[in-house]
Amino acid sequence: MAWDRDFFYDTYPRLEQAFAARLDESLAPRDPSVLLQVVRELGLPPDSRVVDVGCGEGEHAFRLATHFGFRVLGIDPVQRHLDLARQARRDLAPDIASRVAFERGTATAVPVHDGTLDLAWCRDVMVHVDDPAAAYAELTRVLRPGGYVVSSQVVATDLLGPEEGDDLFEVMGVVPSSADPAVLDEAIARSGLLVVDTLDLAGEWGEWSQEQEGAGGRALLHLARLLREPGRYRAEFGDAAYDVMVGDCRWHVYRMAGKLAGRVDVLRRAGG
């Protein structure tokens, strides 16, 4: 749309206040608990066997055990994550703690036998995997016929410029091709997994975190400070930490700006 002087200085000012007021109304964005609802709708019984791929410090493994009574194996390639997860398990009620274990593993090397799992939970992992097709093939291997994958991650949109993506992905450890929705679709198709549902969350989690905690606005403020006085923060925390903090702030801002979008894939192994 070409700039229209009369609209910009005459018509728009008459609309601006009402427009802004409408934008202050929440669009009721879905929050991260939507993933638990997705799992609930699968109808898996208690004691179902689950792997949490890229379990981090165990937060989601504990929730899956607590909410559904699953037996969960959390796997992660980072020893610090495993140590913290095992430490946190000691503080849980015995019934929950007995349902959760942690081992070293990755999305392409899951340490369980073929066809033994009911669910593979995979959150914010595929973007770090060099070959998503190999990862989905590995998840297919460990699932029983009729078993499910719930995989969520952030993907790039057409609004993310090539240079923006290169700079962001390098510092955040993201494989650019693995953040491409088309690459994920192809990887899923090659695995033979059946697509039960795909949820396009767009920037809803970013909206929700801003409405609840002001996270997006705080990230934008931090980014402005980082870019205005880089020397101040580099001198105190080092170049590597500075670069990661800039990347993390940009990640949150880009989600709010629609350059990154949330995506959830619900998949099922044939049979069962």
C-alpha positions in Angstrom: 0.0 0.0 0.0 1.4 3.4 -1.0 1.7 6.1 1.6 -1.4 8.3 1.6 -0.7 11.7 3.3 -4.4 12.5 4.0 -5.1 9.0 5.5 -1.9 9.1 7.6 -2.5 12.6 9.1 -6.3 12.9 9.0 -8.2 9.6 8.9 -5.8 7.3 10.9 -5.6 9.6 13.9 -9.4 9.3 14.2 -9.0 5.5 14.4 -5.8 5.2 16.3 -7.1 5.2 19.9 -9.9 2.7 19.2 -7.5 0.5 17.2 -5.0 0.5 20.1 -7.7 -0.3 22.6 -8.8 -3.3 20.5 -5.2 -4.5 20.4 -5.1 -4.3 24.1 -7.7 -7.1 24.1 -6.1 -10.6 24.4 -6.7 -13.1 21.6 -6.6 -15.8 24.2 -3.3 -17.4 23.1 -2.7 -21.0 23.9 0.0 -21.6 26.5 2.6 -24.4 26.8 0.0 -26.6 28.7 -1.5 -27.3 25.3 1.1 -30.0 24.9 -0.3 -31.8 28.0 -3.7 -31.5 26.5 -2.5 -33.1 23.3 -1.1 -36.0 25.3 -4.3 -36.3 27.3 -6.3 -36.6 24.1 -4.2 -39.6 23.0 -5.9 -41.6 25.8 -2.7 -43.5 26.8 -3.2 -45.5 30.1 -1.1 -45.1 33.3 2.2 -47.0 33.2 2.6 -46.3 29.5 6.3 -46.2 28.6 7.5 -42.8 27.4 10.8 -41.3 26.4 11.4 -37.5 26.9 14.0 -36.7 24.2 16.2 -33.8 25.2 14.9 -33.9 28.7 17.0 -31.1 30.0 16.7 -30.8 33.8 13.7 -33.2 33.9 10.8 -30.7 34.1 8.7 -32.3 31.4 9.5 -35.9 32.4 8.3 -35.1 35.9 5.1 -33.6 34.5 4.3 -36.5 32.3 4.8 -38.9 35.3 2.7 -36.7 37.6 -0.2 -35.8 35.3 -0.6 -39.2 33.6 1.2 -41.8 35.7 3.5 -42.6 32.8 6.9 -44.4 33.2 9.3 -41.9 31.7 12.9 -42.2 30.5 14.5 -38.8 30.1 17.5 -38.7 27.7 19.9 -35.9 27.1 23.5 -35.6 25.7 24.5 -33.0 28.3 25.7 -34.5 31.6 24.9 -31.4 33.6 21.3 -31.7 32.6 21.2 -35.4 33.7 22.9 -34.5 37.0 20.4 -31.8 37.8 17.5 -34.0 36.7 18.6 -36.8 39.0 19.1 -34.4 41.9 15.6 -32.9 41.4 14.1 -36.4 41.3 15.3 -36.9 44.9 12.9 -34.2 46.1 9.8 -35.8 44.5 7.2 -38.0 46.2 8.5 -41.6 46.0 5.6 -42.7 43.7 6.6 -40.1 41.1 10.3 -40.5 41.5 10.0 -44.3 40.9 8.4 -43.6 37.5 11.2 -41.4 36.1 14.8 -42.3 35.1 17.5 -40.4 33.2 20.2 -41.7 30.8 22.5 -40.2 28.2 21.0 -40.3 24.7 20.0 -38.3 21.7 17.2 -38.0 19.2 19.2 -40.3 16.8 20.4 -42.7 19.5 17.6 -43.6 21.9 18.8 -46.2 24.4 15.8 -48.5 24.3 14.8 -51.7 22.5 12.8 -51.7 19.3 9.0 -51.3 19.5 8.9 -50.8 23.3 7.5 -47.3 23.8 4.0 -45.9 23.8 5.0 -42.2 23.4 8.0 -40.1 22.4 7.9 -36.6 23.7 10.3 -34.3 21.9 10.2 -30.6 22.8 12.6 -28.0 21.3 15.0 -30.6 20.0 14.7 -31.1 16.3 16.1 -27.7 15.5 19.4 -28.9 17.0 19.5 -32.2 15.0 21.6 -32.3 11.8 19.3 -34.9 10.2 15.6 -34.8 11.3 14.8 -37.7 9.0 17.3 -39.9 11.0 15.7 -38.7 14.2 12.2 -39.5 13.2 13.3 -42.9 11.9 14.9 -43.6 15.3 11.6 -42.6 17.1 9.8 -44.9 14.7 12.1 -47.7 15.7 11.5 -47.4 19.4 7.7 -47.0 19.2 5.4 -49.9 19.4 2.8 -50.2 16.5 0.2 -47.5 17.3 2.6 -45.5 19.5 2.8 -41.7 19.3 5.2 -38.9 18.9 4.4 -35.4 20.2 7.1 -33.1 18.8 7.1 -29.4 19.3 9.6 -26.7 18.2 10.0 -23.3 16.8 10.4 -23.0 13.0 11.4 -20.1 10.7 8.8 -18.2 8.8 9.0 -16.3 5.5 9.4 -13.1 7.6 12.8 -14.1 8.8 15.5 -12.7 6.5 18.4 -15.0 5.5 21.0 -12.9 7.3 18.9 -12.7 10.4 18.5 -16.4 10.4 22.2 -17.1 9.8 23.3 -14.9 12.7 20.6 -16.2 15.1 20.9 -19.9 14.3 24.6 -20.0 14.5 24.8 -18.7 18.1 21.7 -20.7 19.2 23.0 -24.0 17.9 20.2 -24.3 15.4 20.7 -26.3 12.2 19.1 -23.9 9.6 17.5 -26.7 7.5 16.0 -28.3 10.6 14.1 -25.1 11.3 12.5 -25.2 7.8 8.9 -26.5 7.9 9.3 -28.2 4.5 12.4 -30.1 5.7 10.4 -31.3 8.7 7.5 -32.4 6.6 9.8 -34.4 4.3 11.6 -36.0 7.3 8.3 -37.1 8.8 7.1 -38.5 5.4 10.3 -40.5 5.0 10.0 -42.0 8.5 6.7 -43.6 7.7 5.0 -42.0 10.7 1.4 -41.0 10.2 0.4 -37.4 10.8 -2.4 -37.3 13.3 -2.4 -33.5 13.7 -0.2 -30.5 13.2 -0.8 -27.4 15.4 0.3 -24.1 14.0 0.9 -22.0 17.2 2.4 -19.0 15.3 3.5 -16.6 18.0 0.9 -17.6 20.6 3.4 -18.7 23.2 5.2 -15.4 22.8 1.9 -13.5 23.3 1.1 -15.6 26.3 4.4 -15.1 28.0 4.2 -11.4 27.4 0.7 -11.2 28.8 1.6 -13.2 31.8 5.1 -12.1 32.6 6.1 -9.4 30.2 8.8 -11.7 28.8 8.8 -10.4 25.2 9.0 -6.7 26.2 11.8 -7.5 28.7 13.7 -9.3 26.0 13.3 -6.3 23.7 14.6 -4.0 26.4 17.5 -6.2 27.1 18.4 -6.4 23.4 18.3 -2.6 23.1 20.8 -2.3 26.0 23.0 -5.1 24.6 23.2 -3.5 21.2 23.8 0.0 22.6 26.6 -0.8 24.9 28.1 -4.1 23.9 31.5 -3.3 25.4 30.0 -3.0 28.8 28.6 -6.5 28.8 31.4 -8.1 26.9 33.9 -6.9 29.4 31.9 -8.2 32.4 30.7 -11.6 31.0 32.8 -12.3 28.0 32.2 -12.5 24.2 30.6 -15.9 24.2 28.1 -15.1 26.9 27.3 -11.8 25.2 26.6 -13.5 21.9 24.3 -16.1 23.5 22.4 -13.4 25.4 21.9 -11.4 22.2 20.7 -14.6 20.4 18.3 -15.5 23.2 16.8 -12.0 23.3 16.4 -12.0 19.5 14.8 -15.4 19.7 12.0 -14.1 22.0 11.6 -10.9 20.0 11.4 -12.8 16.6 8.7 -15.0 18.0 6.7 -12.0 19.0 7.3 -10.4 15.5 6.2 -13.5 13.6 9.7 -14.4 12.3 9.7 -17.6 14.3 6.6 -19.7 14.9 5.6 -22.5 17.2 4.7 -25.9 15.7 3.4 -29.1 17.2 3.4 -32.4 15.3 1.3 -35.3 16.6 2.4 -38.5 14.8 1.6 -42.2 15.1 3.4 -45.4 14.1 1.2 -47.5 11.8 -0.3 -50.6 13.2 -1.5 -51.4 16.7 
